Amino acid sequence: MTHSKTTIYQCLANLNLYDSPQCNRLATQAARGRYLQMTSNHENSAIKIYLREDNYPGWLSINDLHLITQAKSAYKPQTFTTAEVQAKIPEVIKFIQKAKQQPNYYLWGGTVAPNYDCSGLMQAAFISVNIWIPRDAYQQEGFTQPIDINEIQPGDLIFFGTPEKATHVGLYLGNNFYIHSSGKDQGRNGIGIDQLSADGDQISQNYYKQLRGAGRVIKNYIPEEIDN
């Protein structure tokens, strides 16, 4: 197959995408069926691509080129009203609760079941109801409608990190609890439920100290065209 920067491709299987042409550190994953375009190659070892649904970049190993095929049509994002998005929130919550029930661990770059990172879990949950949100926590924070932390409702995203940047995200469940995929450096290795409080257990306290705020998903992400 001849590969072109102007051609739209689709994944034939779940793919790992890496953060460098050496392909030794996961950047994200692309589920079967996702759309992608190529931007450049590197010494015939990897090809730089971006995923069309969220404009996320990564490197695809040439060993995986047989796992993509030319798409029959271009990616066409859907549009939803805020009411339509909010009507899907119960299913988003069910997706994450079901994911928690499966054996899993925190995987940096993970967006495909059963192992996720924090923002990958949020993105996968919304994708399950055909709503796209950006890939990383700080991007998700910028995409959502800011919500006063005292007015959050189930389905809102809770952001944690430094004063400068969101580095972690969870989904609010109600009654002061949220669900998220958390790394073992914070006391857990996988999906769990914690309390949004300074009075909770040690893991809850660790995250509460990093609380930045909350945001509500009110629309579907519409990717921009990227100049190759």
N, C-alpha and C positions, 0 to 999 in steps of 0.2 A: 504494500500500500504506500503510495506517495503522500507525504504529509505536507500540508500547506498552512501558512499563517492565516489565510482568508477562509479556510474551511472550518465548518462547525462539526465537532465530533461528539459522540456519546459514549459513555462507559458501558462496556459489556459485562462488567463485574465490579465489585467494590474494589477501589484502588487506594493505595497509599500514595500521598504526595509529600514531597520533602522540601526542606527549607534551603537546600543548596544542591548544586549539581553532583555532589558526592553521594547524595541519597542515603545519608546515614542518620538523619534526625527527622522525625515525622513533623510535618507542618499542619496537615489536615488530611482528611479522607474524603473520597468522592464515592458516593453510593452508586450502585448500578443504575444507569439511566440518566445520570447527570450530564449536562452539556459542558463542553470546554473548547477553548481555542488555544493555539500555540503562539508563542511570541518569539522564541529563539531556541537554539540548541547549544550544547556545550561539549565539544570534543567527542561527539558521537557517544556520550555516556548518558546524557539526560536531555530532556527538552523542557524548557520553561513554558508553563501554561497558565491560564487563568480560568476559573470556573465561572460560567456565564451567569448562574443564578444569583451569585453574591459578589462577583468580581474578585474572588479570592485567588491570589497567586500561589504557585508552587512548582516544584520540579518533578517531572514524570520520568522514571527510569526507562531507558530504551528497551529494557527487558520486558516492560509491560505494554509496549506499543500494540501488541496483538490483542490487547484487552480494550481497545477503543475502535470505533468504527465511524465512518462518515454519517452524520445525522441526515435523516430524510427531510427534516425541516428545522428552521431556526427556533431557538427558545423564545417563547412568547409568554411573558409574565402576566398573571391575572391581577385584577384589581378588586379590592374589597372595601366596603364601607366599614366605618368603625363598628357599627352595630353587627355586621356580619363577622368581623374579627372576634368581637367579644362573645358572640354566640358559640364560637368554637372553643372557647377557653376550657370548658369542662372536659373536652376530649384531649386537650393539651395536658391537663393535669392527670388524666387517666393514663396517658402514654408514659409519663415520667414515673408514676406510681408502679406501673407494670414493669418498667425498666429496672426499678429498684428491686423487684422480686427475683430478677434473674441474677445468677452469679456474675459479678462484675468487679472491675478494678479501675482506678483512675488512670486514663491513658492520655498523656499530652498529645494533642492533635486529634484525639478520637471523636468521630462524629457518627460512627456506625456501630450498631449494637454488637456485643453487649457492653463494650468498654468506651467510656466517653471522658472528655475533659469537661470543665464546667460549662463553657459557652457552647461546646459541641452538643451537649445534652439539651440545652435550651433550643438551639437551632433545629436539632432533630425532632424535638417535640412539636415545634410549630410547623415544620415541614410535614409532619404526619397528618396535618389538616390543611395542607397545601398553602400554608402561609410561610413566606421566606423572610427571615431576619438576617442581619449581617452575621459574620462568623465569630469574631472575637468579642470579649466582654466589653472593652472600651468602645467598640463599634456599635454594639447593641445598646449601650448607654446613650450614645449620641443619636441613635435611631428612634428610641422610644420617647413617648411623651412624658416629661418629668412629672412625678407625683409626690406630693407631700407624704413623708414617711408615716404620718398619722392618719392618712386617708387611703392607705393601700388596701387592695382587695385581692381575693384569690386570682392567680394568673398574672399578677404584676411581677416584674423582674426586680430583684434586690441586688444592688451593686456594692461591691467591696473593693478595697485597694488602698492606694495612697492618696494624699490630697491632690496629686497631679493626674492620676489615671486610674480607671477601673481595671482591676486585674482578676476579679472573680465575680461570678453571678449565680444566683439561685432563683427559684420560682416560689412566690409566696403562696401558701396553702390556706391561710386563715388562722385565727386564734393564736397569732404570734409565732407560727411555725413556717419554715420554708424548706424546700427540698433542693438538693444540689449534688454534684459530683465533686468530691473533695479529695485532695492528695494526702498521702500519709504524713507529709511534713506538718499538717494541721491536726493530725491525730486520727485520721480515717483514710481508708484507701478504697474509694468507690462512692456510690450513691447513698445518701443518708438524709435524715430529717433533723434539723436543728432549730433552736429557739432564737428568735430575734430579740435577744435580751442580754443585758450585762449580768443577769442573775442566773443564767442557765449553766449547763455543765461546761467543762473546760473548752471543748471545741466551740460551743456557742459563744463563749466569752472571747475566744481568740478571734473569731470572725466579727463579732460585734464591735470590737476595737477598730476594725477596718471599714466599718459601714460608711458608705458614701451617699446612698439615697436609693430611690426607686424610680422605675419607669413603666409605662403601660404600652403594650403593642397595640397600635390603632390602625395599622395599614400593612400591606405587603411590600416587601422591598422591590424596587424597580431598578435593575442595574443599568449603569451608563455604558455606552459603547466605549471600548478601550482602543486607543490608536496603536496599531501594531507597527 
